[in-house]
Amino acid sequence: MRKRDLPVLAELAKPGIVFGNLVAAVGGFLLAARGEVQPVPFAAMAAGVALVVGSGCAVNNVIDRDIDARMERTRGRALVTGRATPGLALAWAALMGAAGFGVLAAWTNAWAVGFAAMGWAVYVGLYSLWFKRRSVHGIWIGSLAGAAPPVIGYCAAAGRFDGGAALLFLIYALWQIPHSDAIAIFRLKDFAAAGLPVSPIARGMPAAKRQIVATIFAFTLAAVALAWGGWAGWAYGAVALAAGGYWFAIALKRAAGESDAQWAKRVFLCSIVTIMALGVMMSVDFTRVA
């Protein structure tokens, strides 16, 4: 491998997506660890999640290269411009995937490995290869993969799948619907050029907005339930209620003179702040339930 290939390999792994998923996984781990962090499982979980997510992203680059060429936001990607070949991307994905699953299998547990495998398979197989291009429900399928990292972290620390893990899965799956719908609205021309059946195109803008509002409401209930069920403390619960409530209020009412795209950008930015706030709070405000 040549030195000049290194930046391209990093780009193929989509480091922004890897980082976001890693933050979620760390939050899940710290929630389940309840102040008793074991360094080896923690490091293995973090490395494994980063590598498995990077592997899925590299394969996605290969699958989506025709779509990426039609979208302004993605037409500069390595496979579109010819800075990388599909063979290089697939080889890099295989190497990252083998290393990631190997690390998780060696130093975490079967639950963590299982959810990593589920997330990879759903993202690459169900979402990227099929539902993304063919169904308005693709966003819901994709959300299952996006909800895997915090559960991987939780299971790596707890050694089991319980109610807290199930709520984490629900919280992060629900969060992705309004987050992704908002992106689809303010980048509507890109998605239309690519021919993707996202909600504002396939069902219309009013339906997409209703889905955003409804799923933010459901997300907020699920986020607060993590404290109500005793897995997180009530300082976390207060932040979850306040952040979710504020996000819901923003989605519910558009400012005077504001375009759909401007409104969607506010919803999108608030989604980022909300999930980061929850990730921080669940890391530090846990309870010591049996």
Residue frames as qw, qx, qy, qz and C-alpha x, y, z in Angstrom:
[[0.000, 0.886, 0.463, 0.000, 0.00, 0.00, 0.00],
 [0.421, 0.414, -0.012, 0.807, 1.35, 3.40, -0.98],
 [0.193, -0.281, -0.448, 0.826, 1.50, 6.34, 1.41],
 [0.213, 0.025, -0.186, -0.959, -0.74, 8.41, -0.80],
 [0.446, -0.300, -0.760, -0.366, -3.48, 5.76, -0.44],
 [0.254, -0.240, -0.742, 0.573, -3.85, 6.39, 3.30],
 [0.226, 0.192, 0.200, -0.934, -6.05, 9.52, 3.06],
 [0.538, 0.023, -0.530, -0.655, -8.28, 7.73, 0.54],
 [0.460, -0.164, -0.867, 0.096, -8.65, 4.71, 2.84],
 [0.050, -0.253, -0.574, 0.777, -9.67, 6.99, 5.69],
 [0.368, 0.156, -0.129, -0.907, -12.19, 8.71, 3.42],
 [0.508, -0.051, -0.762, -0.398, -13.70, 5.38, 2.34],
 [0.333, -0.257, -0.832, 0.362, -14.40, 4.55, 5.99],
 [0.217, -0.723, -0.319, -0.573, -16.39, 7.82, 6.37],
 [0.391, 0.029, -0.610, 0.688, -14.72, 9.06, 9.59],
 [0.307, -0.232, 0.137, -0.913, -17.59, 11.42, 10.45],
 [0.804, -0.205, -0.320, -0.458, -20.04, 8.52, 10.54],
 [0.711, 0.003, -0.622, 0.328, -17.55, 6.36, 12.44],
 [0.133, 0.187, -0.468, 0.854, -17.10, 9.10, 15.06],
 [0.534, -0.250, -0.001, -0.808, -20.85, 9.60, 15.56],
 [0.869, -0.149, -0.421, -0.215, -21.42, 5.89, 16.02],
 [0.581, 0.114, -0.603, 0.535, -18.45, 5.63, 18.35],
 [0.161, -0.281, 0.333, -0.886, -19.87, 8.38, 20.58],
 [0.763, -0.218, -0.141, -0.592, -23.15, 6.45, 20.80],
 [0.843, 0.001, -0.530, 0.094, -21.33, 3.20, 21.59],
 [0.327, 0.214, -0.562, 0.729, -19.26, 4.81, 24.34],
 [0.430, -0.295, 0.171, -0.836, -22.42, 6.27, 25.89],
 [0.875, -0.152, -0.297, -0.351, -24.03, 2.83, 25.94],
 [0.710, 0.111, -0.585, 0.375, -20.93, 1.25, 27.47],
 [0.113, 0.252, -0.482, 0.832, -20.60, 3.85, 30.24],
 [0.627, -0.293, -0.021, -0.721, -24.31, 3.62, 31.04],
 [0.920, -0.127, -0.342, -0.144, -24.06, -0.14, 31.54],
 [0.600, 0.235, -0.551, 0.530, -20.67, -0.02, 33.29],
 [0.505, -0.798, -0.269, -0.189, -22.13, 2.20, 36.06],
 [0.226, -0.905, 0.327, -0.152, -18.81, 3.70, 37.04],
 [0.706, -0.402, 0.570, 0.124, -16.86, 0.45, 36.89],
 [0.646, 0.693, -0.233, -0.220, -15.13, 0.64, 33.51],
 [0.825, -0.231, 0.435, 0.278, -12.90, -2.27, 32.58],
 [0.030, 0.718, -0.382, -0.581, -10.21, -0.91, 30.23],
 [0.218, -0.161, 0.868, 0.415, -9.76, -3.96, 27.99],
 [0.288, 0.539, 0.790, 0.056, -13.45, -4.54, 27.07],
 [0.138, 0.862, 0.185, -0.452, -13.88, -0.78, 26.67],
 [0.049, -0.612, 0.536, 0.579, -10.92, -0.44, 24.29],
 [0.247, 0.058, 0.914, 0.318, -11.97, -3.56, 22.38],
 [0.279, 0.693, 0.639, -0.182, -15.54, -2.31, 22.06],
 [0.116, 0.844, -0.051, -0.521, -14.40, 1.10, 20.78],
 [0.092, -0.448, 0.719, 0.523, -11.93, -0.36, 18.29],
 [0.288, 0.229, 0.918, 0.148, -14.39, -3.02, 17.16],
 [0.290, 0.771, 0.483, -0.296, -17.24, -0.57, 16.60],
 [0.076, 0.777, -0.275, -0.561, -15.00, 1.86, 14.69],
 [0.131, -0.302, 0.836, 0.438, -13.68, -0.91, 12.43],
 [0.289, 0.389, 0.874, 0.039, -17.04, -2.59, 11.78],
 [0.256, 0.829, 0.306, -0.392, -18.76, 0.73, 11.03],
 [0.014, 0.685, -0.470, -0.557, -15.86, 1.75, 8.79],
 [0.261, -0.034, 0.913, 0.311, -16.15, -1.58, 6.97],
 [0.318, 0.625, 0.704, -0.111, -19.85, -1.06, 6.31],
 [0.154, 0.859, 0.016, -0.489, -19.20, 2.48, 5.08],
 [0.127, -0.476, 0.688, 0.533, -16.50, 1.31, 2.66],
 [0.270, 0.262, 0.900, 0.221, -18.88, -1.26, 1.14],
 [0.226, 0.786, 0.478, -0.320, -21.58, 1.41, 0.97],
 [0.005, 0.696, -0.328, -0.639, -19.21, 3.56, -1.09],
 [0.138, -0.114, 0.867, 0.465, -19.06, 0.78, -3.66],
 [0.193, 0.514, 0.836, -0.021, -22.81, 0.16, -3.72],
 [0.105, 0.859, 0.375, -0.332, -23.74, 3.85, -3.90],
 [0.382, -0.313, 0.334, 0.803, -21.15, 5.09, -6.38],
 [0.145, 0.433, 0.638, 0.620, -23.77, 5.59, -9.12],
 [0.230, -0.853, -0.468, -0.019, -26.03, 7.53, -6.75],
 [0.472, -0.633, -0.017, 0.613, -23.13, 9.54, -5.36],
 [0.377, 0.043, 0.442, 0.813, -22.22, 10.70, -8.88],
 [0.024, -0.624, -0.564, -0.541, -25.67, 12.32, -9.25],
 [0.412, -0.839, -0.345, 0.087, -25.68, 14.15, -5.91],
 [0.219, 0.855, -0.198, 0.426, -23.87, 17.45, -5.43],
 [0.551, -0.731, 0.332, -0.226, -22.95, 16.60, -1.83],
 [0.826, -0.282, 0.482, 0.072, -21.29, 13.28, -2.73],
 [0.787, 0.616, 0.009, 0.043, -19.94, 13.64, -6.25],
 [0.166, 0.817, -0.522, 0.180, -16.45, 14.33, -4.89],
 [0.818, -0.392, 0.402, -0.123, -16.17, 10.93, -3.18],
 [0.282, -0.549, 0.720, 0.318, -13.19, 8.74, -4.00],
 [0.509, 0.173, 0.825, 0.177, -15.00, 6.11, -6.07],
 [0.423, 0.823, 0.349, -0.148, -16.81, 8.74, -8.11],
 [0.123, 0.921, -0.289, -0.231, -13.68, 10.71, -8.94],
 [0.873, 0.388, -0.277, 0.106, -11.55, 7.65, -9.58],
 [0.046, -0.736, 0.578, -0.349, -9.19, 8.20, -6.65],
 [0.426, -0.231, 0.844, -0.231, -10.08, 4.68, -5.48],
 [0.440, 0.074, -0.750, -0.488, -11.34, 1.54, -7.18],
 [0.814, -0.303, -0.077, -0.489, -14.17, -0.75, -6.05],
 [0.862, 0.058, -0.465, 0.193, -11.60, -3.51, -5.55],
 [0.294, 0.312, -0.500, 0.752, -9.54, -1.38, -3.17],
 [0.456, -0.365, 0.175, -0.793, -12.66, -0.33, -1.24],
 [0.906, -0.181, -0.229, -0.305, -13.89, -3.92, -0.87],
 [0.735, 0.146, -0.520, 0.410, -10.46, -5.18, 0.21],
 [0.048, 0.345, -0.417, 0.840, -10.24, -2.39, 2.79],
 [0.675, -0.317, 0.007, -0.667, -13.76, -3.19, 3.99],
 [0.913, -0.069, -0.401, -0.035, -12.89, -6.87, 4.39],
 [0.519, 0.229, -0.532, 0.629, -9.75, -6.05, 6.36],
 [0.215, -0.337, 0.319, -0.859, -11.58, -3.65, 8.69],
 [0.796, -0.239, -0.154, -0.535, -14.49, -6.03, 9.13],
 [0.848, 0.006, -0.504, 0.167, -12.29, -9.02, 9.95],
 [0.333, 0.235, -0.512, 0.756, -10.27, -6.97, 12.44],
 [0.381, -0.334, 0.155, -0.848, -13.34, -5.40, 14.03],
 [0.872, -0.221, -0.215, -0.379, -15.27, -8.63, 14.52],
 [0.753, 0.123, -0.544, 0.348, -12.09, -10.35, 15.67],
 [0.106, 0.304, -0.466, 0.825, -11.47, -7.76, 18.38],
 [0.604, -0.291, 0.075, -0.738, -15.09, -7.87, 19.54],
 [0.909, -0.080, -0.371, -0.171, -15.12, -11.68, 19.61],
 [0.642, 0.184, -0.562, 0.487, -11.85, -11.89, 21.52],
 [0.252, 0.037, -0.501, 0.827, -12.45, -9.27, 24.21],
 [0.446, -0.146, 0.123, -0.875, -16.19, -8.56, 24.55],
 [0.442, 0.077, 0.838, -0.310, -19.03, -11.09, 24.35],
 [0.246, 0.287, 0.851, 0.363, -21.52, -12.78, 22.05],
 [0.136, 0.815, 0.506, -0.248, -24.19, -10.10, 22.52],
 [0.045, -0.775, 0.203, 0.597, -21.84, -7.36, 21.34],
 [0.201, -0.204, 0.785, 0.549, -20.66, -9.43, 18.37],
 [0.246, 0.483, 0.835, 0.090, -24.24, -10.33, 17.47],
 [0.148, 0.875, 0.319, -0.332, -25.46, -6.75, 17.39],
 [0.111, -0.625, 0.459, 0.622, -22.37, -5.68, 15.42],
 [0.229, 0.046, 0.874, 0.425, -23.16, -8.38, 12.85],
 [0.212, 0.694, 0.681, -0.100, -26.82, -7.36, 12.76],
 [0.041, 0.849, 0.038, -0.525, -25.96, -3.70, 12.23],
 [0.146, -0.438, 0.648, 0.606, -23.46, -4.46, 9.45],
 [0.232, 0.232, 0.900, 0.287, -25.80, -6.85, 7.66],
 [0.182, 0.781, 0.554, -0.222, -28.79, -4.51, 7.84],
 [0.003, -0.802, 0.138, 0.581, -26.80, -1.47, 6.69],
 [0.069, -0.398, 0.725, 0.558, -25.03, -3.21, 3.81],
 [0.121, 0.157, 0.949, 0.245, -27.52, -5.89, 2.82],
 [0.104, 0.673, 0.725, -0.107, -31.05, -4.67, 3.54],
 [0.018, 0.851, 0.172, -0.495, -30.59, -0.90, 3.47],
 [0.069, -0.617, 0.452, 0.640, -27.83, -0.11, 0.94],
 [0.132, -0.072, 0.875, 0.459, -28.52, -2.92, -1.54],
 [0.015, -0.450, -0.858, -0.246, -32.32, -2.90, -1.47],
 [0.092, -0.767, -0.600, 0.209, -34.55, -0.61, 0.60],
 [0.207, -0.553, 0.031, 0.807, -32.68, 2.68, 0.12],
 [0.006, 0.155, -0.573, -0.805, -33.33, 2.63, -3.63],
 [0.217, -0.242, -0.838, -0.438, -36.74, 0.99, -3.69],
 [0.390, -0.619, -0.681, -0.032, -38.85, 1.90, -0.69],
 [0.159, -0.754, 0.063, -0.634, -39.92, 4.90, 1.32],
 [0.817, -0.565, -0.017, -0.113, -39.47, 2.61, 4.31],
 [0.752, 0.354, -0.328, 0.448, -35.72, 2.49, 3.73],
 [0.035, -0.649, 0.362, -0.668, -35.17, 5.07, 6.45],
 [0.776, -0.447, 0.195, -0.400, -36.81, 2.75, 9.00],
 [0.975, 0.076, -0.122, 0.172, -34.65, -0.19, 7.93],
 [0.494, 0.550, -0.319, 0.593, -31.53, 1.96, 8.08],
 [0.365, -0.693, 0.261, -0.564, -32.44, 3.12, 11.57],
 [0.953, -0.297, -0.004, -0.068, -32.07, -0.46, 12.84],
 [0.799, 0.249, -0.183, 0.516, -28.43, -0.47, 11.79],
 [0.134, 0.646, -0.204, 0.723, -27.83, 2.99, 13.25],
 [0.636, -0.620, 0.113, -0.446, -29.26, 1.89, 16.60],
 [0.939, -0.026, -0.309, 0.149, -26.80, -1.00, 16.94],
 [0.460, 0.466, -0.446, 0.611, -23.65, 0.85, 18.25],
 [0.328, -0.531, 0.396, -0.674, -25.06, 2.00, 21.63],
 [0.931, -0.204, 0.044, -0.299, -26.40, -1.51, 22.19],
 [0.815, 0.302, -0.380, 0.316, -23.01, -3.01, 21.29],
 [0.137, 0.528, -0.476, 0.689, -21.44, -0.73, 23.90],
 [0.644, -0.413, 0.239, -0.599, -24.07, -1.56, 26.51],
 [0.987, -0.046, -0.093, -0.125, -23.81, -5.32, 25.98],
 [0.644, 0.438, -0.459, 0.427, -20.01, -5.20, 25.96],
 [0.063, -0.468, 0.523, -0.709, -20.11, -3.73, 29.47],
 [0.686, -0.241, 0.297, -0.619, -23.15, -5.52, 30.91],
 [0.062, -0.216, 0.971, 0.078, -22.60, -8.92, 29.30],
 [0.233, 0.423, 0.866, -0.132, -26.32, -9.21, 28.63],
 [0.118, -0.303, -0.419, -0.848, -29.25, -7.75, 26.71],
 [0.095, -0.453, -0.757, 0.461, -31.86, -6.30, 29.08],
 [0.118, 0.849, 0.510, -0.063, -34.49, -3.58, 29.25],
 [0.180, -0.804, 0.140, 0.550, -31.89, -0.83, 29.25],
 [0.301, -0.195, 0.697, 0.621, -30.35, -2.18, 26.04],
 [0.236, 0.547, 0.768, 0.236, -33.80, -2.49, 24.45],
 [0.013, 0.915, 0.291, -0.278, -34.61, 1.13, 25.31],
 [0.253, -0.601, 0.401, 0.644, -31.28, 2.31, 23.92],
 [0.307, 0.138, 0.790, 0.513, -32.06, 0.51, 20.68],
 [0.129, 0.761, 0.633, 0.061, -35.50, 2.15, 20.52],
 [0.154, -0.856, -0.063, 0.490, -34.17, 5.63, 21.39],
 [0.227, -0.484, 0.520, 0.666, -31.48, 5.64, 18.73],
 [0.273, 0.312, 0.812, 0.411, -33.70, 4.06, 16.08],
 [0.076, 0.847, 0.520, -0.081, -36.42, 6.66, 16.63],
 [0.218, -0.755, 0.103, 0.610, -33.91, 9.52, 16.68],
 [0.340, -0.174, 0.631, 0.675, -32.72, 8.70, 13.18],
 [0.287, 0.610, 0.708, 0.211, -36.12, 9.12, 11.52],
 [0.061, 0.965, 0.213, -0.138, -36.60, 12.88, 12.08],
 [0.377, -0.647, 0.402, 0.527, -32.85, 13.44, 11.72],
 [0.395, 0.013, 0.740, 0.545, -32.80, 11.76, 8.29],
 [0.242, 0.745, 0.609, 0.124, -36.12, 13.21, 7.14],
 [0.095, -0.919, -0.026, 0.382, -34.81, 16.69, 7.92],
 [0.344, -0.416, 0.588, 0.602, -31.72, 16.03, 5.78],
 [0.362, 0.359, 0.777, 0.369, -33.95, 14.80, 2.96],
 [0.132, 0.891, 0.423, -0.097, -35.95, 18.04, 3.08],
 [0.070, -0.907, 0.165, 0.382, -33.09, 20.53, 3.02],
 [0.168, -0.417, 0.738, 0.503, -31.22, 18.44, 0.43],
 [0.697, 0.402, 0.477, -0.353, -34.34, 17.65, -1.57],
 [0.550, 0.724, -0.278, -0.311, -32.78, 18.42, -4.97],
 [0.005, 0.524, -0.851, -0.029, -29.92, 15.99, -4.32],
 [0.459, 0.038, 0.856, -0.235, -32.24, 13.15, -3.38],
 [0.665, 0.591, 0.240, -0.388, -34.51, 13.87, -6.34],
 [0.376, 0.715, -0.529, -0.260, -31.51, 13.86, -8.72],
 [0.081, -0.344, 0.934, -0.054, -30.47, 10.48, -7.32],
 [0.620, -0.096, -0.564, -0.537, -34.00, 9.10, -7.67],
 [0.215, -0.009, -0.877, 0.429, -34.26, 8.03, -4.04],
 [0.397, -0.557, -0.574, -0.450, -37.77, 7.51, -2.59],
 [0.202, -0.047, -0.586, 0.783, -37.29, 9.54, 0.59],
 [0.025, 0.569, 0.747, -0.343, -40.39, 10.60, 2.48],
 [0.147, 0.634, 0.112, -0.751, -40.78, 14.22, 1.22],
 [0.209, 0.311, -0.638, -0.673, -40.54, 12.95, -2.37],
 [0.173, -0.127, -0.957, -0.195, -42.49, 9.70, -2.14],
 [0.162, -0.578, -0.775, 0.198, -45.22, 10.90, 0.23],
 [0.033, 0.814, 0.249, 0.523, -45.03, 14.68, 0.01],
 [0.205, 0.417, -0.413, 0.783, -43.80, 17.40, 2.31],
 [0.569, -0.473, 0.118, -0.662, -46.81, 17.46, 4.71],
 [0.957, -0.181, -0.208, -0.086, -46.49, 13.72, 5.37],
 [0.673, 0.264, -0.411, 0.556, -42.75, 14.03, 5.93],
 [0.079, -0.496, 0.318, -0.804, -43.31, 16.84, 8.44],
 [0.786, -0.393, -0.005, -0.477, -45.94, 14.82, 10.30],
 [0.928, -0.001, -0.323, 0.185, -43.53, 11.90, 10.50],
 [0.382, 0.415, -0.411, 0.716, -40.82, 14.18, 11.92],
 [0.386, -0.486, 0.233, -0.749, -43.13, 15.54, 14.62],
 [0.908, -0.254, -0.115, -0.313, -44.54, 12.11, 15.56],
 [0.874, 0.088, -0.359, 0.314, -41.16, 10.39, 15.80],
 [0.174, 0.473, -0.420, 0.755, -39.62, 13.21, 17.86],
 [0.623, -0.444, 0.147, -0.627, -42.49, 12.80, 20.32],
 [0.976, -0.108, -0.175, -0.068, -41.98, 9.02, 20.46],
 [0.635, 0.363, -0.421, 0.536, -38.21, 9.49, 20.81],
 [0.132, -0.545, 0.364, -0.743, -38.69, 11.82, 23.78],
 [0.834, -0.350, 0.061, -0.422, -40.94, 9.33, 25.56],
 [0.948, 0.078, -0.251, 0.177, -38.43, 6.52, 25.00],
 [0.413, 0.496, -0.408, 0.645, -35.52, 8.70, 26.15],
 [0.393, -0.522, 0.326, -0.683, -37.28, 9.64, 29.40],
 [0.940, -0.190, -0.125, -0.256, -38.25, 5.99, 29.94],
 [0.697, 0.300, -0.515, 0.399, -34.56, 5.16, 30.39],
 [0.015, -0.345, 0.525, -0.778, -34.68, 7.16, 33.64],
 [0.711, -0.238, 0.053, -0.660, -38.21, 6.05, 34.53],
 [0.941, 0.007, -0.327, -0.090, -37.12, 2.41, 34.29],
 [0.688, -0.693, 0.204, 0.070, -34.14, 3.03, 36.55],
 [0.866, 0.187, 0.103, 0.451, -31.29, 2.56, 34.09],
 [0.360, 0.411, -0.066, 0.835, -30.31, 6.24, 34.10],
 [0.210, -0.378, -0.536, 0.725, -30.67, 8.91, 36.77],
 [0.150, 0.822, 0.540, -0.098, -33.18, 11.73, 36.86],
 [0.108, -0.705, 0.224, 0.665, -30.64, 14.40, 35.92],
 [0.157, -0.046, 0.798, 0.581, -30.39, 12.50, 32.64],
 [0.129, 0.576, 0.806, 0.041, -34.20, 12.25, 32.60],
 [0.026, 0.827, 0.239, -0.508, -34.58, 16.02, 33.02],
 [0.077, -0.511, 0.500, 0.695, -32.15, 16.70, 30.18],
 [0.169, 0.171, 0.894, 0.378, -33.91, 14.14, 27.98],
 [0.115, 0.730, 0.656, -0.155, -37.28, 15.76, 28.64],
 [0.016, -0.809, -0.003, 0.587, -35.98, 19.30, 28.10],
 [0.118, -0.388, 0.647, 0.646, -33.97, 18.51, 24.97],
 [0.155, 0.297, 0.897, 0.288, -36.67, 16.32, 23.45],
 [0.096, 0.772, 0.550, -0.305, -39.35, 18.85, 24.33],
 [0.014, -0.717, 0.189, 0.670, -37.40, 21.69, 22.74],
 [0.125, -0.149, 0.805, 0.561, -36.76, 19.63, 19.61],
 [0.144, 0.520, 0.841, 0.050, -40.47, 18.79, 19.44],
 [0.066, 0.812, 0.297, -0.499, -41.40, 22.48, 19.79],
 [0.051, -0.528, 0.474, 0.703, -39.05, 23.45, 16.96],
 [0.105, 0.077, 0.895, 0.426, -40.51, 20.77, 14.71],
 [0.132, 0.598, 0.761, -0.213, -44.08, 21.67, 15.58],
 [0.163, 0.920, 0.266, -0.238, -43.96, 25.27, 14.44],
 [0.626, 0.313, 0.209, 0.683, -42.15, 26.96, 11.58],
 [0.214, -0.515, -0.145, 0.817, -40.93, 30.51, 12.10],
 [0.403, 0.819, 0.256, -0.318, -42.57, 33.33, 10.12],
 [0.387, 0.837, -0.308, -0.236, -41.11, 33.60, 6.63],
 [0.380, -0.483, 0.780, 0.114, -39.05, 30.45, 7.09],
 [0.637, 0.337, -0.539, -0.437, -38.72, 28.07, 4.12],
 [0.976, -0.144, -0.071, -0.146, -39.06, 24.31, 4.39],
 [0.766, 0.330, -0.356, 0.422, -35.30, 23.96, 3.96],
 [0.025, 0.568, -0.415, 0.711, -34.54, 26.49, 6.70],
 [0.747, -0.400, 0.175, -0.500, -36.96, 24.81, 9.07],
 [0.983, 0.040, -0.175, 0.032, -35.46, 21.39, 8.29],
 [0.521, 0.473, -0.448, 0.552, -31.95, 22.66, 8.98],
 [0.322, -0.537, 0.402, -0.668, -33.06, 23.85, 12.43],
 [0.929, -0.197, 0.059, -0.308, -34.65, 20.45, 13.10],
 [0.866, 0.294, -0.314, 0.253, -31.45, 18.74, 11.93],
 [0.240, 0.548, -0.483, 0.639, -29.13, 20.86, 14.10],
 [0.575, -0.453, 0.322, -0.600, -31.37, 20.34, 17.11],
 [0.981, -0.027, -0.149, -0.121, -31.25, 16.58, 16.52],
 [0.654, 0.388, -0.457, 0.461, -27.45, 16.65, 16.78],
 [0.104, -0.509, 0.452, -0.726, -27.48, 18.70, 19.99],
 [0.795, -0.307, 0.094, -0.515, -30.19, 16.47, 21.51],
 [0.972, 0.028, -0.232, 0.038, -28.46, 13.15, 20.89],
 [0.485, 0.433, -0.481, 0.588, -25.09, 14.50, 22.05],
 [0.344, -0.501, 0.355, -0.711, -26.66, 15.80, 25.26],
 [0.919, -0.215, 0.014, -0.330, -28.28, 12.44, 25.93],
 [0.851, 0.257, -0.378, 0.257, -25.03, 10.61, 25.21],
 [0.194, 0.492, -0.499, 0.686, -23.14, 12.76, 27.71],
 [0.538, -0.416, 0.289, -0.673, -25.80, 12.49, 30.40],
 [0.967, -0.109, -0.109, -0.202, -26.25, 8.72, 30.17],
 [0.693, 0.363, -0.474, 0.405, -22.46, 8.40, 30.51],
 [0.164, 0.332, -0.525, 0.766, -22.34, 10.28, 33.80],
 [0.492, -0.174, 0.350, -0.778, -25.81, 9.92, 35.34],
 [0.583, -0.017, -0.782, -0.221, -26.40, 6.19, 35.72],
 [0.671, -0.476, 0.267, -0.503, -28.04, 4.26, 38.54],
 [0.049, 0.373, -0.921, 0.100, -26.84, 1.11, 40.24],
 [0.845, -0.032, 0.050, -0.531, -29.80, -1.16, 39.57],
 [0.635, -0.270, 0.724, 0.013, -29.28, -4.91, 40.00]]
